[in-house]
Amino acid sequence: MAVSSHRREVLLSAALTVIARDGPAASMEAMAAEAGITKPILYRHFGDRDGLIAAVANRFADELVVRLSQALDRPGSPRQRIEAAVRSYLEFIEEDPELYGFLTQRAHVSCVVESGVIERLAAVLESAIAETLDAAGVDARPAETWAYGVVGMMHLAGAHWVSTVGKPREPLVADLVSLVTDGLLGASRLS
């Protein structure tokens, strides 16, 4: 790892420490202070505030895509795989609700950062949905639309849930799995 790349990772780790502590209120000043530098030096490594948010979002997406892929690659019925993916997503955001809040409140859906994360997640789901539909002999044409719909549903339901203190995860998993399997899988006559 090059010195500047290593330094960037150190600064990103400092930023993540502040985000874990301060959540959506995390400031560039606090992140720079955590790293023992000034804000202009932090900007030099990330370009600007949006560059830092993009780096944080990419780290988040990298880890989430791996987890979703693993959940969707498990053997089982389509419903079992969907349940594993929904549970995996909710467990992931539950592990670091401050990071999730930072990303969902600081990066708007229309911005390049969040749309890039959405596209990466939708691509993983689109592939799994298309494979499931193909295996059942059903037209896979709606796979892309459904993938984006599922990502949007998970994003909004997850953001609401993670902001609600003490609300248990499993009822939400059951509700979302039912909506996806009864809707998507029912529409394609899969079970």
C-alpha positions as protocol buffer text, in pm:
chain_id: "A"
residue {
  index: 1
  type: MET
  ca { x: 0 y: 0 z: 0 }
}
residue {
  index: 2
  type: ALA
  ca { x: 147 y: 336 z: -99 }
}
residue {
  index: 3
  type: VAL
  ca { x: 215 y: 594 z: 171 }
}
residue {
  index: 4
  type: SER
  ca { x: -70 y: 821 z: 56 }
}
residue {
  index: 5
  type: SER
  ca { x: -305 y: 524 z: 27 }
}
residue {
  index: 6
  type: HIS
  ca { x: -205 y: 408 z: 375 }
}
residue {
  index: 7
  type: ARG
  ca { x: -252 y: 760 z: 510 }
}
residue {
  index: 8
  type: ARG
  ca { x: -594 y: 780 z: 344 }
}
residue {
  index: 9
  type: GLU
  ca { x: -696 y: 455 z: 518 }
}
residue {
  index: 10
  type: VAL
  ca { x: -577 y: 592 z: 855 }
}
residue {
  index: 11
  type: LEU
  ca { x: -780 y: 908 z: 798 }
}
residue {
  index: 12
  type: LEU
  ca { x: -1083 y: 706 z: 690 }
}
residue {
  index: 13
  type: SER
  ca { x: -1056 y: 498 z: 1009 }
}
residue {
  index: 14
  type: ALA
  ca { x: -1045 y: 818 z: 1215 }
}
residue {
  index: 15
  type: ALA
  ca { x: -1354 y: 944 z: 1031 }
}
residue {
  index: 16
  type: LEU
  ca { x: -1535 y: 615 z: 1100 }
}
residue {
  index: 17
  type: THR
  ca { x: -1445 y: 644 z: 1470 }
}
residue {
  index: 18
  type: VAL
  ca { x: -1606 y: 989 z: 1484 }
}
residue {
  index: 19
  type: ILE
  ca { x: -1911 y: 868 z: 1290 }
}
residue {
  index: 20
  type: ALA
  ca { x: -1954 y: 576 z: 1532 }
}
residue {
  index: 21
  type: ARG
  ca { x: -1945 y: 824 z: 1819 }
}
residue {
  index: 22
  type: ASP
  ca { x: -2140 y: 1119 z: 1672 }
}
residue {
  index: 23
  type: GLY
  ca { x: -2357 y: 959 z: 1404 }
}
residue {
  index: 24
  type: PRO
  ca { x: -2517 y: 1195 z: 1150 }
}
residue {
  index: 25
  type: ALA
  ca { x: -2385 y: 1496 z: 1346 }
}
residue {
  index: 26
  type: ALA
  ca { x: -2022 y: 1395 z: 1277 }
}
residue {
  index: 27
  type: SER
  ca { x: -1834 y: 1694 z: 1142 }
}
residue {
  index: 28
  type: MET
  ca { x: -1528 y: 1727 z: 923 }
}
residue {
  index: 29
  type: GLU
  ca { x: -1366 y: 1925 z: 1206 }
}
residue {
  index: 30
  type: ALA
  ca { x: -1416 y: 1639 z: 1452 }
}
residue {
  index: 31
  type: MET
  ca { x: -1285 y: 1387 z: 1199 }
}
residue {
  index: 32
  type: ALA
  ca { x: -973 y: 1594 z: 1135 }
}
residue {
  index: 33
  type: ALA
  ca { x: -918 y: 1639 z: 1511 }
}
residue {
  index: 34
  type: GLU
  ca { x: -954 y: 1263 z: 1566 }
}
residue {
  index: 35
  type: ALA
  ca { x: -682 y: 1207 z: 1307 }
}
residue {
  index: 36
  type: GLY
  ca { x: -463 y: 1478 z: 1461 }
}
residue {
  index: 37
  type: ILE
  ca { x: -469 y: 1696 z: 1150 }
}
residue {
  index: 38
  type: THR
  ca { x: -642 y: 2006 z: 1021 }
}
residue {
  index: 39
  type: LYS
  ca { x: -949 y: 2009 z: 801 }
}
residue {
  index: 40
  type: PRO
  ca { x: -753 y: 2128 z: 493 }
}
residue {
  index: 41
  type: ILE
  ca { x: -526 y: 1823 z: 523 }
}
residue {
  index: 42
  type: LEU
  ca { x: -830 y: 1598 z: 548 }
}
residue {
  index: 43
  type: TYR
  ca { x: -968 y: 1765 z: 234 }
}
residue {
  index: 44
  type: ARG
  ca { x: -637 y: 1710 z: 56 }
}
residue {
  index: 45
  type: HIS
  ca { x: -682 y: 1333 z: 91 }
}
residue {
  index: 46
  type: PHE
  ca { x: -1052 y: 1320 z: -1 }
}
residue {
  index: 47
  type: GLY
  ca { x: -1105 y: 1630 z: -214 }
}
residue {
  index: 48
  type: ASP
  ca { x: -1397 y: 1767 z: -12 }
}
residue {
  index: 49
  type: ARG
  ca { x: -1681 y: 1666 z: 219 }
}
residue {
  index: 50
  type: ASP
  ca { x: -1851 y: 1469 z: -58 }
}
residue {
  index: 51
  type: GLY
  ca { x: -1526 y: 1285 z: -132 }
}
residue {
  index: 52
  type: LEU
  ca { x: -1503 y: 1173 z: 229 }
}
residue {
  index: 53
  type: ILE
  ca { x: -1869 y: 1068 z: 232 }
}
residue {
  index: 54
  type: ALA
  ca { x: -1806 y: 873 z: -89 }
}
residue {
  index: 55
  type: ALA
  ca { x: -1510 y: 692 z: 71 }
}
residue {
  index: 56
  type: VAL
  ca { x: -1723 y: 605 z: 375 }
}
residue {
  index: 57
  type: ALA
  ca { x: -2012 y: 491 z: 152 }
}
residue {
  index: 58
  type: ASN
  ca { x: -1781 y: 274 z: -59 }
}
residue {
  index: 59
  type: ARG
  ca { x: -1645 y: 103 z: 253 }
}
residue {
  index: 60
  type: PHE
  ca { x: -2003 y: 46 z: 370 }
}
residue {
  index: 61
  type: ALA
  ca { x: -2112 y: -87 z: 29 }
}
residue {
  index: 62
  type: ASP
  ca { x: -1807 y: -316 z: -2 }
}
residue {
  index: 63
  type: GLU
  ca { x: -1893 y: -491 z: 323 }
}
residue {
  index: 64
  type: LEU
  ca { x: -2268 y: -501 z: 261 }
}
residue {
  index: 65
  type: VAL
  ca { x: -2234 y: -642 z: -91 }
}
residue {
  index: 66
  type: VAL
  ca { x: -2016 y: -926 z: 44 }
}
residue {
  index: 67
  type: ARG
  ca { x: -2271 y: -1009 z: 311 }
}
residue {
  index: 68
  type: LEU
  ca { x: -2569 y: -996 z: 76 }
}
residue {
  index: 69
  type: SER
  ca { x: -2387 y: -1209 z: -182 }
}
residue {
  index: 70
  type: GLN
  ca { x: -2306 y: -1470 z: 82 }
}
residue {
  index: 71
  type: ALA
  ca { x: -2667 y: -1474 z: 202 }
}
residue {
  index: 72
  type: LEU
  ca { x: -2804 y: -1507 z: -150 }
}
residue {
  index: 73
  type: ASP
  ca { x: -2554 y: -1779 z: -241 }
}
residue {
  index: 74
  type: ARG
  ca { x: -2670 y: -2007 z: 40 }
}
residue {
  index: 75
  type: PRO
  ca { x: -2854 y: -2320 z: -65 }
}
residue {
  index: 76
  type: GLY
  ca { x: -3226 y: -2323 z: -5 }
}
residue {
  index: 77
  type: SER
  ca { x: -3557 y: -2219 z: -148 }
}
residue {
  index: 78
  type: PRO
  ca { x: -3602 y: -1869 z: -289 }
}
residue {
  index: 79
  type: ARG
  ca { x: -3789 y: -1773 z: 30 }
}
residue {
  index: 80
  type: GLN
  ca { x: -3504 y: -1899 z: 250 }
}
residue {
  index: 81
  type: ARG
  ca { x: -3247 y: -1709 z: 46 }
}
residue {
  index: 82
  type: ILE
  ca { x: -3455 y: -1391 z: 60 }
}
residue {
  index: 83
  type: GLU
  ca { x: -3494 y: -1430 z: 436 }
}
residue {
  index: 84
  type: ALA
  ca { x: -3118 y: -1476 z: 473 }
}
residue {
  index: 85
  type: ALA
  ca { x: -3054 y: -1161 z: 265 }
}
residue {
  index: 86
  type: VAL
  ca { x: -3309 y: -949 z: 456 }
}
residue {
  index: 87
  type: ARG
  ca { x: -3174 y: -1065 z: 791 }
}
residue {
  index: 88
  type: SER
  ca { x: -2817 y: -1002 z: 674 }
}
residue {
  index: 89
  type: TYR
  ca { x: -2900 y: -647 z: 566 }
}
residue {
  index: 90
  type: LEU
  ca { x: -3076 y: -562 z: 892 }
}
residue {
  index: 91
  type: GLU
  ca { x: -2803 y: -720 z: 1104 }
}
residue {
  index: 92
  type: PHE
  ca { x: -2546 y: -517 z: 913 }
}
residue {
  index: 93
  type: ILE
  ca { x: -2716 y: -182 z: 976 }
}
residue {
  index: 94
  type: GLU
  ca { x: -2794 y: -282 z: 1334 }
}
residue {
  index: 95
  type: GLU
  ca { x: -2421 y: -333 z: 1399 }
}
residue {
  index: 96
  type: ASP
  ca { x: -2347 y: 32 z: 1322 }
}
residue {
  index: 97
  type: PRO
  ca { x: -2665 y: 241 z: 1327 }
}
residue {
  index: 98
  type: GLU
  ca { x: -2464 y: 562 z: 1358 }
}
residue {
  index: 99
  type: LEU
  ca { x: -2282 y: 491 z: 1030 }
}
residue {
  index: 100
  type: TYR
  ca { x: -2611 y: 404 z: 859 }
}
residue {
  index: 101
  type: GLY
  ca { x: -2766 y: 724 z: 992 }
}
residue {
  index: 102
  type: PHE
  ca { x: -2467 y: 928 z: 877 }
}
residue {
  index: 103
  type: LEU
  ca { x: -2490 y: 788 z: 525 }
}
residue {
  index: 104
  type: THR
  ca { x: -2867 y: 810 z: 493 }
}
residue {
  index: 105
  type: GLN
  ca { x: -2891 y: 1160 z: 637 }
}
residue {
  index: 106
  type: ARG
  ca { x: -2576 y: 1316 z: 488 }
}
residue {
  index: 107
  type: ALA
  ca { x: -2599 y: 1170 z: 136 }
}
residue {
  index: 108
  type: HIS
  ca { x: -2927 y: 1231 z: -43 }
}
residue {
  index: 109
  type: VAL
  ca { x: -3075 y: 964 z: -270 }
}
residue {
  index: 110
  type: SER
  ca { x: -3009 y: 1179 z: -576 }
}
residue {
  index: 111
  type: CYS
  ca { x: -2640 y: 1224 z: -500 }
}
residue {
  index: 112
  type: VAL
  ca { x: -2373 y: 1022 z: -675 }
}
residue {
  index: 113
  type: VAL
  ca { x: -2256 y: 865 z: -347 }
}
residue {
  index: 114
  type: GLU
  ca { x: -2585 y: 710 z: -247 }
}
residue {
  index: 115
  type: SER
  ca { x: -2691 y: 625 z: -601 }
}
residue {
  index: 116
  type: GLY
  ca { x: -2362 y: 433 z: -642 }
}
residue {
  index: 117
  type: VAL
  ca { x: -2435 y: 227 z: -331 }
}
residue {
  index: 118
  type: ILE
  ca { x: -2791 y: 165 z: -450 }
}
residue {
  index: 119
  type: GLU
  ca { x: -2666 y: 53 z: -792 }
}
residue {
  index: 120
  type: ARG
  ca { x: -2418 y: -192 z: -637 }
}
residue {
  index: 121
  type: LEU
  ca { x: -2681 y: -346 z: -410 }
}
residue {
  index: 122
  type: ALA
  ca { x: -2939 y: -362 z: -688 }
}
residue {
  index: 123
  type: ALA
  ca { x: -2691 y: -540 z: -916 }
}
residue {
  index: 124
  type: VAL
  ca { x: -2641 y: -816 z: -657 }
}
residue {
  index: 125
  type: LEU
  ca { x: -3015 y: -857 z: -612 }
}
residue {
  index: 126
  type: GLU
  ca { x: -3091 y: -836 z: -984 }
}
residue {
  index: 127
  type: SER
  ca { x: -2859 y: -1126 z: -1051 }
}
residue {
  index: 128
  type: ALA
  ca { x: -3017 y: -1339 z: -777 }
}
residue {
  index: 129
  type: ILE
  ca { x: -3371 y: -1252 z: -886 }
}
residue {
  index: 130
  type: ALA
  ca { x: -3296 y: -1324 z: -1252 }
}
residue {
  index: 131
  type: GLU
  ca { x: -3137 y: -1660 z: -1166 }
}
residue {
  index: 132
  type: THR
  ca { x: -3439 y: -1755 z: -954 }
}
residue {
  index: 133
  type: LEU
  ca { x: -3684 y: -1657 z: -1226 }
}
residue {
  index: 134
  type: ASP
  ca { x: -3484 y: -1833 z: -1498 }
}
residue {
  index: 135
  type: ALA
  ca { x: -3461 y: -2150 z: -1289 }
}
residue {
  index: 136
  type: ALA
  ca { x: -3839 y: -2148 z: -1254 }
}
residue {
  index: 137
  type: GLY
  ca { x: -3889 y: -2096 z: -1626 }
}
residue {
  index: 138
  type: VAL
  ca { x: -4036 y: -1750 z: -1568 }
}
residue {
  index: 139
  type: ASP
  ca { x: -3954 y: -1437 z: -1769 }
}
residue {
  index: 140
  type: ALA
  ca { x: -3664 y: -1261 z: -1590 }
}
residue {
  index: 141
  type: ARG
  ca { x: -3734 y: -926 z: -1759 }
}
residue {
  index: 142
  type: PRO
  ca { x: -3861 y: -756 z: -1439 }
}
residue {
  index: 143
  type: ALA
  ca { x: -3550 y: -855 z: -1237 }
}
residue {
  index: 144
  type: GLU
  ca { x: -3385 y: -511 z: -1263 }
}
residue {
  index: 145
  type: THR
  ca { x: -3700 y: -320 z: -1164 }
}
residue {
  index: 146
  type: TRP
  ca { x: -3770 y: -556 z: -877 }
}
residue {
  index: 147
  type: ALA
  ca { x: -3411 y: -534 z: -755 }
}
residue {
  index: 148
  type: TYR
  ca { x: -3429 y: -154 z: -731 }
}
residue {
  index: 149
  type: GLY
  ca { x: -3768 y: -181 z: -563 }
}
residue {
  index: 150
  type: VAL
  ca { x: -3635 y: -422 z: -303 }
}
residue {
  index: 151
  type: VAL
  ca { x: -3332 y: -200 z: -234 }
}
residue {
  index: 152
  type: GLY
  ca { x: -3559 y: 102 z: -187 }
}
residue {
  index: 153
  type: MET
  ca { x: -3791 y: -92 z: 40 }
}
residue {
  index: 154
  type: MET
  ca { x: -3503 y: -225 z: 250 }
}
residue {
  index: 155
  type: HIS
  ca { x: -3339 y: 116 z: 267 }
}
residue {
  index: 156
  type: LEU
  ca { x: -3647 y: 300 z: 392 }
}
residue {
  index: 157
  type: ALA
  ca { x: -3776 y: 24 z: 618 }
}
residue {
  index: 158
  type: GLY
  ca { x: -3426 y: -27 z: 759 }
}
residue {
  index: 159
  type: ALA
  ca { x: -3373 y: 346 z: 819 }
}
residue {
  index: 160
  type: HIS
  ca { x: -3704 y: 368 z: 1004 }
}
residue {
  index: 161
  type: TRP
  ca { x: -3636 y: 55 z: 1208 }
}
residue {
  index: 162
  type: VAL
  ca { x: -3279 y: 142 z: 1305 }
}
residue {
  index: 163
  type: SER
  ca { x: -3397 y: 484 z: 1429 }
}
residue {
  index: 164
  type: THR
  ca { x: -3660 y: 320 z: 1653 }
}
residue {
  index: 165
  type: VAL
  ca { x: -3496 y: 229 z: 1982 }
}
residue {
  index: 166
  type: GLY
  ca { x: -3573 y: -119 z: 2108 }
}
residue {
  index: 167
  type: LYS
  ca { x: -3785 y: -238 z: 1816 }
}
residue {
  index: 168
  type: PRO
  ca { x: -3699 y: -606 z: 1761 }
}
residue {
  index: 169
  type: ARG
  ca { x: -3547 y: -714 z: 1429 }
}
residue {
  index: 170
  type: GLU
  ca { x: -3725 y: -1046 z: 1368 }
}
residue {
  index: 171
  type: PRO
  ca { x: -4080 y: -910 z: 1317 }
}
residue {
  index: 172
  type: LEU
  ca { x: -3938 y: -671 z: 1056 }
}
residue {
  index: 173
  type: VAL
  ca { x: -3753 y: -958 z: 887 }
}
residue {
  index: 174
  type: ALA
  ca { x: -4078 y: -1158 z: 873 }
}
residue {
  index: 175
  type: ASP
  ca { x: -4276 y: -860 z: 739 }
}
residue {
  index: 176
  type: LEU
  ca { x: -4024 y: -779 z: 465 }
}
residue {
  index: 177
  type: VAL
  ca { x: -3977 y: -1143 z: 365 }
}
residue {
  index: 178
  type: SER
  ca { x: -4353 y: -1181 z: 340 }
}
residue {
  index: 179
  type: LEU
  ca { x: -4384 y: -870 z: 124 }
}
residue {
  index: 180
  type: VAL
  ca { x: -4106 y: -981 z: -111 }
}
residue {
  index: 181
  type: THR
  ca { x: -4195 y: -1348 z: -135 }
}
residue {
  index: 182
  type: ASP
  ca { x: -4571 y: -1306 z: -153 }
}
residue {
  index: 183
  type: GLY
  ca { x: -4533 y: -1018 z: -398 }
}
residue {
  index: 184
  type: LEU
  ca { x: -4237 y: -1102 z: -618 }
}
residue {
  index: 185
  type: LEU
  ca { x: -4235 y: -1475 z: -584 }
}
residue {
  index: 186
  type: GLY
  ca { x: -4613 y: -1499 z: -586 }
}
residue {
  index: 187
  type: ALA
  ca { x: -4622 y: -1293 z: -904 }
}
residue {
  index: 188
  type: SER
  ca { x: -4380 y: -1532 z: -1067 }
}
residue {
  index: 189
  type: ARG
  ca { x: -4548 y: -1842 z: -918 }
}
residue {
  index: 190
  type: LEU
  ca { x: -4239 y: -1942 z: -720 }
}
residue {
  index: 191
  type: SER
  ca { x: -4235 y: -2075 z: -366 }
}
